[in-house]
Amino acid sequence: MRISMISEHASPLAALGGVDAGGQNVHVAALSAALARRGHHVTVYTRRDATELPARVQAGPRFEVVHVDAGPARHVPKDELLPYMGELAAGVARDWGHRPPDVVHGHFWMSGLAALDAARRPDSGYRVPVIQTFHALGTVKRRHQGAEDTSPEERRWLEPGVGRSADRIIATCSDEVFELKAMGIDTGKVSIAPCGVDLSFFSADGPAAARTRRQRILSVGRLVPRKGVDLVIRALPYLREAGFDDVELFIVGGGGDSGALHADPEVRRLLGLADALGVADSVTLQGQVARTEMPGIFRSADAVVCAPWYEPFGIVPLEAMACGVPVVAAAVGGLQDTVVDQATGLHVPPRDPAAIASALAVLLADPELRSRLGTAGVQRARTRYSWDRVAAETEKAYQLAVAGAPAGAISMEGAAL
């Protein structure tokens, strides 16, 4: 197959850990590479966000990235990109010319708009099947963030329209299927293909990073309030009361190295919270680290905590499991699928520091339990979450879309296209 991916804000070439860079970048890059290994030809279209970027980059065998001029050639927050989706779609269609791909796969709701626009232009003479992966849903974001949700108002009607108009939707977890149904989307055209993990890179074999305390808890991810890092900090006093007073909370993430972190308001909030709770001496904010360091950092931890308010999927638990480390996970979204309670980690209620502390106390007190959960995590990651398996499931969804009946058209009114 000739496959076009559209990922408007998340380039597979982007450095991870920035304001709008993270799991989607990893997903698009790894899935594209895995599909290419299966013999497909994959082109990822993303928005040019710097003037010096070349028009095309060969990212691997049968896998290239195309930078499309759509809006200013600089970083624009993803929630401000909607007005440029028409330009993105036009650039994609122009690159296709008279030889469109077999399928086009939109990643995130705005990419879905561009995919539908490019695939169904009246003057093109073709109609390309459209597959959509949302990565996150506006209904869930509004439910948890309320007034702090910065999504454009148009998302309320355009995102469900993308879901209704796409030929096939690939959900990343079972919880997302229920959310899509609540949005009025026919779940009969929904496939499930999770995110994956690079098993050649993240593994339990290899050295562990040095640590300064007897026990280490690890938190990895972007430093934004919804990721719940403050909840892990709030759990530390409970752990001390339970007798665990030689524990380090090691936090990896943020928009820069450790020296630049203090300019980040969220970092200042977290450090202020740790100081107010009297646990500042137990908290290390590391900032960004090189990707090559992450397997060793995972192996250095006794447990990894993932405590977001909500999570469409979450790649960090997979990376931890692949490295043989048990995960304490909030029972939300995709974490309920990836982390098996009492088998590869422990589930806790969302936004509950005391429950996080209780789960950590169980793990820190029992090395045999940690070993058993870690071993099971490695097995689960290897049998269910390799990118090759994810690519095979994605390929099936493509085949269903190609064979399926046409879906209805989406109204672009108000989309500034």
C-alpha positions in Angstrom: 0.0 0.0 0.0 0.9 3.7 -0.5 0.0 5.3 2.9 -0.2 8.9 3.7 -0.1 10.0 7.3 -1.2 13.5 8.4 0.1 14.7 11.7 -0.3 18.5 11.7 1.5 19.4 15.0 3.4 16.2 15.9 6.3 15.6 13.5 7.9 12.2 13.7 11.2 14.0 13.5 10.5 16.3 16.4 12.5 16.2 19.7 10.4 14.8 22.4 9.4 16.6 25.6 8.5 20.0 24.3 5.3 21.9 24.9 3.4 20.1 22.0 5.7 17.1 21.5 5.3 13.7 23.1 3.4 10.5 22.6 1.9 11.3 19.3 5.3 12.1 17.8 6.5 8.6 19.0 3.4 6.9 17.8 3.5 8.4 14.2 7.2 7.7 13.9 7.2 4.2 15.2 4.0 3.1 13.4 5.2 4.6 10.1 8.6 2.8 10.4 6.8 -0.5 11.3 4.4 -0.2 8.3 7.4 0.4 6.1 9.1 -2.7 7.4 6.0 -4.6 6.3 6.6 -3.4 2.7 4.3 -0.4 2.6 5.4 3.0 1.4 4.6 5.7 4.0 4.7 9.5 3.7 4.0 11.6 6.8 2.8 15.1 6.1 3.4 17.6 8.9 3.3 21.4 9.1 6.5 23.3 8.5 7.3 25.0 11.9 10.8 26.3 11.0 12.1 28.0 7.9 15.3 25.8 7.7 13.4 22.5 7.4 13.8 20.8 4.1 10.8 20.0 2.0 11.3 16.2 2.2 13.3 14.0 4.6 13.9 10.3 4.0 13.4 9.0 7.5 14.0 5.4 6.6 13.5 2.8 3.9 10.1 3.4 2.3 9.4 6.1 4.9 9.6 9.9 4.3 8.4 13.1 6.0 7.1 16.0 4.0 7.0 19.5 5.5 4.0 21.4 4.2 3.7 25.2 4.2 0.6 25.9 6.3 0.7 29.1 8.3 3.8 30.7 9.7 7.0 28.7 9.6 7.5 28.8 13.3 6.1 27.0 16.4 2.4 27.6 16.8 0.6 26.0 19.8 -1.5 23.1 18.5 -4.8 24.7 19.8 -4.1 27.7 17.5 -3.6 25.6 14.3 -7.2 25.2 13.1 -7.1 28.2 10.6 -4.2 26.6 8.7 -5.8 23.1 8.1 -7.1 24.2 4.7 -3.5 25.1 3.6 -2.3 21.8 5.0 -4.9 19.9 3.0 -4.1 21.8 -0.2 -0.4 21.1 0.2 -1.1 17.4 0.8 -3.4 17.2 -2.3 -0.8 19.1 -4.4 1.9 16.6 -3.4 -0.4 13.7 -4.4 -1.0 15.2 -7.8 -2.8 12.7 -10.0 -1.4 9.7 -8.0 -3.2 9.6 -4.6 -2.3 7.1 -1.9 -4.3 4.0 -1.2 -5.3 5.4 2.2 -4.8 8.5 4.2 -4.5 8.3 8.0 -5.2 11.4 10.2 -3.6 11.8 13.6 -5.5 14.1 16.0 -8.8 15.8 15.1 -7.4 18.7 13.1 -5.3 16.3 10.9 -8.6 14.5 10.3 -10.1 17.7 8.9 -7.1 18.0 6.6 -7.2 14.3 5.6 -10.9 14.5 4.7 -10.4 17.8 2.7 -7.5 16.3 0.7 -9.1 13.0 0.1 -12.5 14.2 -1.1 -11.8 17.3 -3.2 -14.6 17.6 -5.9 -12.2 18.4 -8.7 -9.7 15.7 -7.9 -11.4 12.8 -9.7 -10.5 10.4 -6.8 -11.7 9.5 -3.3 -9.1 8.2 -0.9 -10.3 6.1 2.1 -9.8 8.1 5.3 -8.7 6.4 8.6 -8.7 8.5 11.8 -6.8 8.1 15.1 -7.8 10.9 17.6 -5.1 10.4 20.2 -7.2 12.5 22.5 -10.9 13.5 22.5 -12.2 17.0 23.2 -15.2 15.7 25.2 -12.8 14.0 27.7 -10.5 17.1 27.8 -13.4 19.4 28.6 -14.8 17.1 31.3 -11.5 17.1 33.2 -10.1 20.6 32.4 -13.3 22.6 32.3 -12.5 26.3 31.7 -8.8 25.5 31.4 -9.4 23.7 28.2 -7.7 25.8 25.5 -9.2 23.9 22.5 -10.9 26.1 19.9 -14.7 26.2 20.3 -15.2 24.7 16.8 -13.8 21.4 18.2 -17.1 20.7 19.8 -18.8 20.0 16.4 -15.9 19.5 14.0 -14.3 16.6 16.0 -17.5 14.5 16.0 -17.9 15.3 12.3 -14.5 13.9 11.6 -15.5 10.7 13.4 -18.7 10.4 11.5 -17.1 11.1 8.1 -14.0 8.9 8.3 -14.2 5.5 6.7 -12.6 3.9 9.7 -11.5 5.0 13.2 -8.6 3.4 15.0 -9.1 3.7 18.8 -6.1 3.1 21.0 -8.0 1.6 23.9 -11.4 0.1 24.8 -12.4 3.2 26.9 -12.1 5.4 23.8 -14.8 3.2 22.0 -17.3 4.1 24.7 -16.4 7.8 24.4 -16.9 7.6 20.6 -20.3 6.0 21.0 -21.3 8.8 23.3 -20.3 11.3 20.6 -22.8 9.6 18.2 -20.2 7.8 16.2 -21.0 4.3 14.7 -18.7 2.0 16.7 -19.2 -0.6 13.9 -16.5 1.2 12.0 -14.1 1.3 14.9 -11.0 -0.9 15.2 -8.7 -1.0 18.2 -4.9 -0.8 17.8 -3.0 0.3 20.8 0.2 2.3 21.0 3.4 0.3 21.0 6.9 0.2 22.5 10.3 -0.2 21.0 11.3 -3.5 22.5 14.8 -3.4 20.9 15.5 -0.3 23.0 13.4 -0.6 26.2 14.3 -3.9 27.9 15.0 -5.3 31.3 18.5 -6.2 30.3 21.2 -3.7 30.7 22.7 -1.3 33.3 20.6 0.8 35.7 21.3 4.5 36.3 22.8 5.4 39.7 20.6 6.6 42.4 21.3 8.5 45.7 18.6 7.0 47.9 17.9 3.5 48.9 14.6 3.4 46.9 13.5 5.4 43.9 10.1 6.3 42.5 10.0 7.5 38.9 7.7 9.9 37.1 8.2 10.5 33.4 6.3 12.9 31.1 5.4 16.4 30.1 5.1 18.7 33.1 1.5 19.9 32.8 -1.1 19.8 35.6 -3.2 17.0 34.0 -0.3 14.6 34.2 -0.7 14.5 38.0 3.0 14.8 39.0 1.8 16.9 42.0 -0.2 13.9 43.2 3.0 11.9 43.4 4.6 14.6 45.4 1.6 14.7 47.8 2.0 11.0 48.3 5.5 11.4 49.8 4.4 12.6 53.3 2.1 9.5 53.5 5.1 7.3 52.6 7.2 8.9 55.3 4.5 8.3 57.9 4.5 4.7 56.8 8.2 4.5 57.5 9.6 4.9 54.0 12.0 7.8 54.7 14.8 7.0 52.3 12.9 7.4 49.0 13.7 9.6 46.1 11.0 10.8 43.6 12.9 11.3 40.3 11.0 13.3 37.8 12.0 13.3 34.1 10.3 15.8 31.8 9.8 19.4 31.0 10.8 21.8 28.4 14.5 21.9 28.9 17.4 20.6 30.9 17.6 20.9 34.7 19.3 24.3 34.6 16.5 25.8 32.5 13.6 24.3 34.4 13.0 27.0 36.9 11.6 29.3 34.2 8.6 26.9 33.9 5.6 27.9 36.0 4.6 24.3 36.5 8.1 23.4 37.7 7.9 26.3 40.2 4.5 25.1 41.4 5.8 21.6 41.9 8.9 22.7 43.7 6.9 25.0 45.9 4.5 22.2 46.7 7.4 19.9 47.7 8.9 22.6 49.9 5.5 23.3 51.6 5.0 19.6 52.3 8.6 19.3 53.7 9.7 16.7 51.1 11.8 19.0 48.8 14.9 16.9 49.8 13.3 13.8 48.3 12.3 15.3 45.0 14.7 15.5 42.0 13.4 17.4 38.9 15.8 16.2 36.1 14.2 18.0 33.1 14.7 16.5 29.7 17.3 13.7 29.3 18.6 12.1 26.2 16.5 9.2 24.9 19.5 6.9 25.2 19.5 7.4 28.9 15.8 6.4 29.5 16.1 2.6 29.7 18.7 2.9 32.4 16.6 5.4 34.3 13.6 3.1 34.1 15.7 0.2 35.4 16.9 2.3 38.3 13.4 2.7 39.7 11.5 0.4 42.1 8.2 1.7 40.7 7.0 4.1 38.0 3.9 6.2 38.9 1.5 7.3 36.1 -1.2 9.4 37.8 -2.8 11.6 35.1 -6.4 13.0 35.5 -7.1 11.3 32.2 -5.0 9.5 29.5 -6.0 8.4 26.0 -3.3 5.8 26.1 0.0 6.5 27.7 3.3 5.2 26.3 5.3 5.6 29.6 3.7 2.5 31.3 4.7 0.4 28.3 8.3 1.6 28.4 8.4 0.9 32.2 6.9 -2.6 31.7 9.3 -3.4 28.9 12.1 -2.5 31.3 10.7 -4.8 34.0 9.5 -2.1 36.4 6.0 -2.3 38.1 3.7 0.6 37.4 1.3 2.3 39.8 -1.4 3.7 37.4 -4.4 5.8 37.8 -7.4 3.7 36.6 -8.3 6.0 33.7 -8.4 5.7 29.9 -5.9 3.5 28.2 -4.0 2.8 31.5 -6.8 0.4 32.4 -5.9 -1.7 29.4 -2.1 -1.6 29.5 -1.4 -2.0 33.2 -3.1 -5.1 34.6 -4.0 -4.6 38.2 -2.2 -7.0 40.5 -0.4 -8.6 37.5 1.9 -6.0 36.0 1.3 -3.2 38.4 -1.3 -1.7 40.7 -4.3 0.5 39.9 -5.3 3.4 42.0 -8.3 5.8 41.9 -7.6 9.0 40.0 -6.5 12.1 41.9 -5.9 10.2 45.2 -2.4 10.8 46.7 -3.2 8.6 49.7 -4.0 5.7 47.4 -0.8 6.3 45.4 1.2 6.1 48.7 -0.6 3.0 49.8 0.2 1.2 46.5 3.8 2.4 46.6 4.2 1.2 50.2 3.0 -2.3 49.1 5.6 -2.4 46.3 8.5 -0.8 48.2 8.0 -3.3 51.1 8.0 -6.4 48.9 11.0 -7.0 46.5 9.5 -10.3 45.4 6.2 -8.7 44.4 8.1 -6.1 42.5 10.1 -8.8 40.7 7.0 -10.8 39.9 5.0 -7.8 38.5 8.1 -6.6 36.6 8.6 -10.0 34.9 4.9 -10.1 34.0 5.2 -6.6 32.6 8.0 -7.6 30.3 6.0 -10.6 29.0 2.9 -8.4 28.4 4.9 -5.7 26.6 6.6 -8.3 24.3 3.5 -10.3 23.5 0.9 -7.5 23.0 2.7 -4.1 22.4 5.4 -4.5 19.8 5.2 -2.0 17.0 5.2 -4.8 14.5 2.0 -6.2 16.1 0.5 -2.7 16.2 1.3 -2.2 12.5 -0.3 -5.5 11.7 -3.5 -4.4 13.4 -3.4 -1.0 11.7 -3.0 -2.7 8.4 -6.2 -4.7 9.0 -8.0 -1.5 9.6 -6.7 0.0 6.4 -7.9 -3.1 4.5 -11.4 -2.7 6.0 -11.5 1.0 5.0 -10.5 0.2 1.5 -13.2 -2.5 1.2 -15.9 -0.6 3.1 -18.7 1.6 1.9 -18.3 5.4 1.7 -19.1 7.5 4.8 -21.0 10.7 4.8 -19.4 14.2 4.3 -18.4 16.5 7.1 -19.6 20.1 7.2 -16.6 22.5 7.4 -18.7 25.5 8.4 -16.8 27.6 10.9 -13.6 25.7 10.4 -11.8 28.6 8.7 -10.7 26.3 6.0 
